[in-house]
Amino acid sequence: MEDNQEIFKNKHKIKGDIKFSIYLNDEQREAKRIILENTVTVIKGNAGSGKSAVAVATALDLLFKKEIEKIIITRPAIASFEDIGYLPGSKDEKLQPYLAPLYDIMNKVYKKEIIEKHLAEGNIEVIPLGFMRGRNFSNCLVIVDEGQNVQDKQMQLLLGRLCKGSKMVICGDSSQIDLKDKKLSGFDFICKNMKDINGFEVVTLKVNHRAPIVEEILKIYKEVE
């Protein structure tokens, strides 16, 4: 007998390509292929290389075609050299500006009203990394944004949450670690030590999608460092 997941997929699967609001270049399309073929994919790249955009586009494609039941997007509660604990307001009010970039990316990739509909229905969930303990990820795609700011123990916790039918995409850039002690980051560790595991892949994006001057500025910073 066909299991519930297969019935769900066959009954609701959408045929044809989804028309997104962004265009994926060759290396992003290759990154998407790698995501689809693996359980865990790490996407590395400088600021503006489109890491989060390709992760979100791939996740939405799978969601709209009913290949997964849910998208979960998370990021560590680290603002660039600032502590959100000092911000005024309730927990939700403090987290709103911090999570705003994730909503911006989704709205850039696809129609805002459709994204809001899926958020309201719980098909897309955006949550802080600190709320992940005790969660299990089944039949979903988990996007970890700002992966370079995920501490080693947090990374272990995240990877241990994966269940049957799920994928995880970890986006990050080692040059943008905002942790007070950069050695606490678990990002480089997984890139170096997990890449030989079957179903675990690391891909690097190199093309800059922001103003051309950004690439030159970042190049100088790297040379100085």
Residue, then its C-alpha position, 0 to 999 in steps of 0.5 A: m500500500e502506498d504510504n501517506q507521503e507518497i499519496f500526498k506527493n502524487k495527489h498534489k504535485i504541480k507539473g512544470d517549472i515554477k516562475f521565480s522573480i530571480y534568475l539563477n546563473d549557472e553556478q546557482r543552478e548547479a548548487k540547486r542540483i547538488i541540494l536536490e541530490n543530497t541530504v545536507t548541502v553547505i553553500k559557501g560564498n562571499a557576501g552577495s554571492g546569492k547563497s540564501a537566494v538559491a537555498v530559498a528558491t530551491a526550497l520553494d520549488l520543492l514546496f510548491k511541487k509538494e515534494i516536501e511538506k514544509i520549509i523551516i528557515t533559521r539563523p543564530a541570534i547574532a547581529s553584527f557585533e550587537d546584542i539583541g538583548y539590549l533592544p527594547g520590547s518583547k522577545d517577538e519585537k526584538l526578533q522581528p528586525y533580526l529575522a527581517p532579512l529572511y522575509d526579504i529574501m523570500n519576497k525577493v524570490y517569489k510573490k509576497e502575497i503567496i509567501e505570506k499565505h504559506l507563512a500564515e498556514g505554517n507551510i513556511e516557518v521562520i524561527p531563531l536557532g535557539f528554539m530548535r532544541g526538541r524539534n524533529f525535521s520530517n519531510c521538510l527542507v531546513i535552511v540555516d542562514e548565517g551558518q558561520n555564526v552557528q556554534d559547534k554544539q549548535m551545529q551538532l544539534l541541528l544536524g541531529r534533528l534531521c529525520k526521514g524525507s528531509k534536507m538541510v542547506i547551510c549557508g555561510d561565509s567564514s569571513q563574516i563570523d560575528l561570534k566574540d570568539k570565532k573559534l566557537s563557530g562550527f561552520d569550518f569544521i563541517c566543511k572540512n570534516m563532513k564532505d566525504i560523507n555520502g549525502f553531504e556536499v559542500v559547494t562554493l558560489k563565486v559570482n557577485h550579485r551586488a554592485p561591482i564595487v562590493e567585490e573589490i572592497l571585500k577583496i581588499y579586506k581579505e588581503v589585509e586580513 
